[in-house]
Amino acid sequence: MAEEGGGARRGRGGGDEDGEVGGPGLAYMPYIIMEELADKLRLLDYDRSFLRQLNVKPISRHYFAVQTNPGEQFYMFTSIAAWLLRTAGKNFDQPQEYDDPNATISSILDEVRKYGHTIDFPPSKLKQGWGEHCIYVLDRLADETLIATGFKWKTPQYPEEEAEDDNVVEDDSELNLNEIEKTMIMGGDDDEEDEEDEPLMDLEGMKNLNLNKVDVVKKEEIMESTTDAADWRLEVERVTPQLKVTIRTDNKDWRVHLEQMHQHRGGIESSLTETQSHLDKLHNDIAHTLEKIASREKYLNHQLEHLLGDFRKAQDQLAESKEKYRQASGGVTERSRTLADVTEELEKTKQEMEERGSSMTDGAPLVKIKQAIQQLKKEIVQMDIRSGVVEHVLLQAKLKDKTSLNKQVHTSRDDHDF
């Protein structure tokens, strides 16, 4: 299908950047492949299903082969690739202008690899939006889309050429006789022509015609007609349309081309003669105007020479004044910076003094101290209570231990006495 005839020159996969490998004509191969890609897009009806949907202009036949606007070309590249994938039955979203270009390129190359095509160039080559790598990817996708849609080339049907038998004159003598018949027919009386306004047979011309026929067909006698002139005229009127020979012009004939060349050459020479006079006049006017401008410039330079000198002096003084101003501005800037630092330190000192003064006249710290003392007293009372409870618990535990110990001692004594 579309792969035939294109596999040999596209076998690079867009990976060779030198353009010298394979011959000097390889540098023009992207233009040829781009033209084929444009034809494939038209076969896929991209005018209706792609351009109208996105409301964009159709691309030219060398759109991706020449750099024009990289941003626009990259958007068209990703949009056409996405449309081809969707047409081929893939689920691929339409890229947007603010999408990550690396992610979009990676998704497109993944789909190309799924078709079994080799990508032997870095994905960054596609970010420029033009070049042989972009054309290679789109061409591969267009081929796969044509296969997926079931497109097939039909057998060409050539138009049948009509046989132009009427144009062929078998013999020059036949053509000459036909011309002689046309020129010799219908002489006749002047009176009859005035009355009937119709051509009549000239018998003397007919004799000459017969003489010419004798030379051609090699007859020995001159044939004189005894037919009435009116009958002969009617017969001639009847057969005249059938005696016309129409020779159609063949555009492939070299004589026609030669005649056209002579006509074009004559037209060029006539146009050149007229144009040359206008160009000469224009050249003379321009030269005269340039001379006037040069003379006027010299005159102005001569008249304004002293003013130019004053202007140069004024420029030098201006430069000196600017230098002095720059130096003075530098000193002012440095002093302004010092003043700002001193002002900042003064503000900090004022702030510290205000904080100290407010803390000395403020009774809030004393109130806080009293509140803290009260809180400490409460906590001491609570600790005393907790200590008493703990001591009571310990005393009870000691009493229990002592009671149990006494019981054990009495029990052991009783056993011993027994």
Buried (B, 14 or more C-beta within 10 A) or exposed (E): EBEEEBEEEBEBBBBBEEBEEBEEEBEEBBBBBBBBBBEBBEBBEBEEEBBEEEEEEEBEEBBBBEEEEEEEBBBBBBBBBBBBBBBBEBEBEEBEEEBEBEEBBEBBBEBBEEEEBEBEBEBEBBBBBBBBBBBBBBBBBBBBBBBBBEBEEEEEEEEEEEEEEEEEEEEEBEEEBBEBBEEBBBBBEEEBBEEEEEBBBBBEBBBEBBEBBBEEEEEEEEEEEEEEBEEBBEEBEEEBEEEEEEEEEEEEEEEEEEEEEEEEEEEEEEEEEEEEEEEEEEEEEEEEEEEEEEEEEEEEEEEEEEEEEEEEEEEEEEEEEEEEEEEEEEEEEEEEEEEEEEEEEEEEEEEEEEEEEEEEEEEEEEEEEEEEEEEEEEEEEEEEEEEEEEEEEEEEEEEEEEEEEEEEEEEEEEEEEE
